Amino acid sequence: MGMGRPRKFIDWEEFGKLCAMQCTAEEIAAWFDMSREVMNDKIKEEYGCTFTQIFKVMRSKGFISLRRMQYKSAQKGSVPMQKWLGQQWLGQADKQDINQNIDHNVKHERLLRHVDNLNEQKGLKDGREEQERISESREESSGT
């Protein structure tokens, strides 16, 4: 009697850990030295569902674990992690971002005043109105 191929084996605890680490189906199949199709058949036998269905459940454990580590890191005093979690969970913003926007607006306003001064020197009454008219004309001709 001839011997067939050796039966492929999946360590389901290891499988769960790989899902928690967000490994792809291809990576997990390769880890167990089998094709994705064989792995899918084994998942169907073990769990009665597809890889995608069981992966969604098992990867959440990885999300929880990562969130726990991030939270512990923030509790231990990691300022970058505290700032990141504040931005993600509490909607906090970095003051630097706000200052950059203000700085950009100030520079824009200075530029407009400079254009006004140049236009006055050239005898134009209101440079901003002229600039707006030119901008509107360009927008209309470009179709926006």
C-alpha positions in Angstrom: 0.0 0.0 0.0 1.5 3.4 -1.1 1.9 6.3 1.2 0.2 9.6 0.3 1.4 13.0 1.2 2.0 13.7 4.9 -1.1 15.4 6.4 -0.7 19.1 6.9 -1.3 20.3 10.4 -2.4 23.8 11.8 -1.6 24.7 15.4 -4.8 26.7 16.0 -3.3 28.7 18.9 -0.5 29.7 16.6 -3.0 30.5 13.9 -4.8 32.9 16.2 -1.6 34.6 17.1 -0.7 35.1 13.5 -4.2 36.6 12.8 -3.7 38.9 15.8 -0.5 40.1 14.3 -2.4 41.0 11.1 -0.6 38.5 9.0 -2.1 37.9 5.5 -3.7 34.6 4.5 -0.7 34.0 2.2 1.7 34.5 5.1 -0.2 32.3 7.4 -0.5 29.5 4.9 3.3 29.8 4.2 4.0 29.6 8.0 2.2 26.3 8.1 3.8 25.2 4.8 0.6 24.7 2.9 -1.3 26.4 0.1 -4.0 28.9 0.9 -6.6 26.5 -0.6 -5.5 23.7 1.8 -5.5 26.2 4.7 -9.0 27.4 3.8 -10.3 23.8 3.8 -8.8 23.2 7.2 -10.4 26.4 8.5 -13.8 25.3 7.2 -13.3 21.9 8.9 -12.3 23.5 12.2 -14.5 26.6 12.4 -17.2 26.1 9.8 -16.4 29.4 8.1 -14.1 31.1 5.7 -10.6 32.6 6.4 -12.0 36.1 6.1 -14.7 35.4 8.7 -12.4 33.9 11.3 -9.7 36.4 10.6 -12.0 39.3 11.5 -12.7 37.8 14.9 -9.1 36.8 15.6 -7.4 40.0 14.5 -9.6 42.0 16.9 -7.6 40.4 19.7 -4.5 41.9 18.1 -6.1 45.3 18.0 -7.0 45.0 21.7 -3.5 43.9 22.6 -1.9 46.8 20.7 -4.3 49.3 22.2 -3.5 47.9 25.7 0.3 48.3 25.1 -0.2 51.9 23.8 -2.3 52.8 26.8 0.2 51.3 29.2 3.0 53.2 27.4 1.1 56.5 27.8 0.5 55.7 31.5 4.2 55.1 32.1 4.8 58.7 30.9 5.6 58.4 27.1 4.7 61.9 26.0 4.6 61.1 22.3 2.1 58.3 23.0 0.1 60.5 25.3 -0.1 63.2 22.5 -0.9 60.6 19.8 -3.7 59.0 21.9 -5.0 62.5 22.7 -5.2 63.3 19.0 -6.8 59.9 18.1 -9.2 59.5 21.0 -9.9 63.0 22.1 -9.7 64.9 18.9 -6.9 67.1 20.2 -4.7 69.1 17.8 -1.1 70.0 17.9 -0.7 73.7 18.5 2.1 73.7 15.9 -0.4 72.8 13.2 -2.7 75.7 14.2 0.2 78.1 14.3 1.3 77.1 10.8 -2.1 77.8 9.4 -2.2 81.2 11.1 1.4 81.9 9.8 0.2 81.0 6.3 -2.8 83.4 6.6 -0.6 86.2 7.9 1.9 85.8 5.0 -1.0 85.7 2.5 -2.5 88.9 4.0 1.0 90.7 3.8 1.3 89.6 0.2 -2.2 91.1 -0.6 -1.2 94.4 1.1 2.0 94.5 -0.9 0.0 94.0 -4.2 -2.4 96.8 -3.1 0.6 99.1 -2.5 2.1 98.3 -5.9 -1.3 98.8 -7.6 -1.7 102.2 -5.9 1.7 103.2 -7.1 0.7 102.3 -10.6 -2.5 104.3 -10.3 -5.0 101.5 -9.9 -7.7 102.3 -7.4 -8.3 98.9 -5.7 -5.8 96.2 -6.5 -7.7 93.5 -4.6 -10.9 94.0 -6.6 -8.8 93.8 -9.8 -7.1 90.6 -8.5 -10.4 89.0 -7.7 -11.8 90.0 -11.1 -8.8 88.4 -12.8 -9.1 85.2 -10.6 -12.8 84.9 -11.4 -12.2 85.3 -15.0 -9.6 82.6 -15.0 -11.9 80.2 -13.1 -14.7 80.8 -15.6 -12.4 80.1 -18.5 -11.0 76.9 -17.0 -14.5 75.6 -16.3 -14.3 75.4 -12.4 
